[in-house]
Amino acid sequence: MALVSIYTVGRLKYPYDHPASREFYEMGYKVMRQAYVSGHLIEEFSSDGVPFPKEAKGEGYPVMTLSVWKSLDSLYKFTYSGKHIQALRNRSRWVEPYQEKHLSYVVWWTEKVKDVSWEEAFERYNYYIQHGPTPFAFDFKHAFDEKGETSLIK
């Protein structure tokens, strides 16, 4: 059974200990709690000690996530509902805007959780930046199913 991975990346407007950034992390805790309760999140990887990629443009304070989900559909539904959609609506309070088009996440299929790593996430992110969406690395607007066929997410 194929699983789906997602890597997200951005930069906070304020230092990590700023009240606005603390609010961001408090919301993040609620989002991840809801993700675990959903039963669709399989694994969340800690970013502690992971060097921030230079490709992620901006001047703010780096934040990134890496997680594995049971399906593309469950990831999409989670992303655009509940606490996560609230966080997306409020992101301008916490995350710096980008002067140019910026890729804030990338999605890909994997067979095993143990095959997912930060190095792979960076590779797929960079691949998407260089080549656009393909079955190797894509986004929700240009999705592919686990067989590499174009997929519409509803």
N, C-alpha and C positions, 0 to 999 in steps of 0.2 A: 504494500500500500504506500503510495507516494504521500509525502508530507510537504508542507510549504514553509519556507523560511522568509523572514522579513528583517531587513536592516534599516534602521532609521537614523538620521543624523541631522543635527542642527546646532545652533549656538544661542545660548541665553544672552539676553540684553545686559544682565547685571551679574556681579560676582555671585558665586554659589551661596554665600551666607547672607545675601541681600533678602529682605522680606519678600520681594516679588519672586525670587528664585526659590525660596523656601515654599512659597505657595505652589509653584510649579511642581516641586517634588512631592508635596502633600497630595496634589491632584494625581500625580503619577502613581503614588502608592494606591490610591483608590481605584485608578484605572487597572493596575495590575491585579489587585484583589478581585475585581470584577472578571478579569481575564481568567484567573485560576478557577473561580467559581463557575464560569461558563462550561468548563469541562473540555474546551476546545484547544486551550493552550497546553502544549506538551512540555516545552522547555523555554526558560528565559536565561540568557547568558549574562553574567556580570561583566560590566565594562571596567571594573577596578583594575588599574595597572595597564590597560590597553592603550597604546599610543594613538592619539587622534590623527586621522589621515589628513595630509596637507591638501588633498583635493577638495575637502569640505571648506569652502570659502567663507570668509567673514572675519570679523574682529572679536566677536563675543566669546563667551565661555562654553566650551564644547560639551555636548550631550549626545549620547548615542545609545541605541538599543539593538538587541539581536534576539529573536525568538523563533520558535518552531511551532507550527499549528497543524491541526488535524486535516484541514482542507482550506482551499482558497476561498470558498464560499463562507466558511465560518470566520475566517480572518477578516474578510470584507465586511460581513455583517457586524462583527465586533467593532471594527474601525469606525463605522458610520452609525453607531448607536450608543446608548447609555452614557457612561462617564467619559468614554473616549471622544465621542462627538462633542461633548461639552468642552473637553480640553482643546479639541481642534478649533472650536469657535472662539476660545479665549487665548489661543496661541500668540496673538499679536501683543498680549500683555507680557509675555515671558520670552518669546523667541524673536531674535532680531530679524528684520525684513532683509530681503536680498535685493541688491541693485539689478542683478541680472537673473535670468532663469536659473534656478537651483534645484537640483534633485534632492529631495528630502528623504526618500526611501527607495528601496529596490526589493523585489520579490523574486524567489526562485524555488524550483522543486528540488526535493532531496528524498532519498530512499531511507536514510537512517539519521537519527539525531546526532550520533557520534561523528558523522561526516561534516557537520556544520561547525564553522569556526569563524573567528573574527577575520583571519586572513582571507578566507573564502568570501566573507561579506565584502571586504574591501576590493577584492578582485572583481566580484560581480558588479559592485557599484561603479568601479572604473570602467568596466566593460560597457555598462549601460551608457555612461557619459560619452565614450568613444564611438559606440556603434548604434545606440538607440535600443528600443525594446526588441528583444528576441526571446526565444524559449530559454536562453541561458540566463537572462536578467530582464525583468519587465516591471511594469507598474499596473495599477488597477485599470487604467484607461486603455492600456495595450496589453491585455493579459493573454496568457497561453495556458492550455491545460497540460496535464502531466505527460501527454503524448507529443507535445510541441505544436499542437493545433491552436489557432486563434480561438480565444474564448471570450464570450460576453458574460460579465458578472452582473447579476441582478440583485 
